[in-house]
Amino acid sequence: MRIAFFSTQPYDRVFFERENTAGYFNYQFYETHLGPHIVQAVENVDAVCVFVNDRVNENVIQVLAEKGVKVIALRCAGFNNVDLEAAKRYGMAVCRVPAYSPEAVAEHTMAMLLTLNRKIHKAYNRVREQNFSLNGLLGFNLYGRTVGVIGTGKIGKAFCRIALGFGCRVMAFDLHEDEELKQAGVSYVPLEQVYKVSDILSLHCPLTPENRHLINKESLEMMKEGVTLINTSRGGLVDTWAVVEALKSRRLAGLAIDVYEQEEKLFFKDLSGTIIEDDTIQRLMSFPNVLITAHQAFFTEEALTQIARITLQNLQELGRGERPSISQALLA
Ligand code: NAI
């Protein structure tokens, strides 16, 4: 089976080559995103393998179908960047990796919260400069704080457990309540209540057309003065300028993001030495209480191994005309 990989980095090659032990797959790796600008160049492949910032809209799908591509394999969990209706119409199978390591993302979420709160990133730099002063590094205990979690699927659930382990009170909102989490001590409450009571709010729901800019001026106004917001889910869940205003007014005491609405032009690239034209991210980076990582939460040895393994398993099964055996892998 011939696969064209888009948005690839050197580590993608390593992990996918490691899993191709039987030599069943023939790979072409491209660094560029898949999108309308490049789709005409796709030739002689059975499948395309895409990531979070590839734009697989109707136009792209139509061209792929004309070129004989049969499968769009997402090597990630989220699928907001693929037009599933169009894929169905053009008879294109779409698969994903529904769960490769929820813990990888949940642990990074906690790492961001701890770093932001205890200012580890600043302390590290200070000590290297022989500055051993503690002024400006004051944090707060997580123990006893209320953590609000929006979306308690695989990642949200793993994060709830971590927060419970820290002795936090966890209040959650999801369209479906999880019985195990309730037994572990998580309280499900209406969304507005989560906004009102949380000292820390963490987003773990997928981005859908209905919840775009879930965090906006109105929801921020419902939140406690001094709340910390963490987003490791999708950038589009947050209205970035509303958040900038909330940081300026001090309603938000801190912001940690691993995802950003305009990330496709920035993340996964080394842009040091270039002029960044995105004024919004520049404004965010100017705040001392904002921590940004570049879509790194999934990035562990275990997760990359699982991503390669499950993506290839999906492709192999689809290639044999079977449904992928991993439930929820097939989207269209
Ligand atoms: P999941 O499908 O297991 O869980 C999502 C949960 O969100 C479900 O329980 C669902 O009922 C709930 N939900 C859906 N819409 C909601 C809404 N409007 N309000 C509240 N809850 C809602 O997905 P999983 O694996 O936990 O992943 C969650 C998201 O995390 C993905 O969609 C993706 O966007 C993001 N992600 C980020 C990564 C990163 O590296 N930063 C890596 C992997 C996923």
Boltz pocket constraint, residues with backbone or C-beta under 6 A from the ligand:
constraints:
  - pocket:
      binder: B
      contacts: [[A, 77], [A, 78], [A, 79], [A, 98], [A, 99], [A, 102], [A, 105], [A, 150], [A, 151], [A, 152], [A, 153], [A, 154], [A, 155], [A, 156], [A, 173], [A, 174], [A, 175], [A, 176], [A, 204], [A, 205], [A, 206], [A, 207], [A, 211], [A, 232], [A, 233], [A, 234], [A, 258], [A, 259], [A, 295], [A, 296], [A, 297], [A, 298], [A, 299]]
      max_distance: 6.0
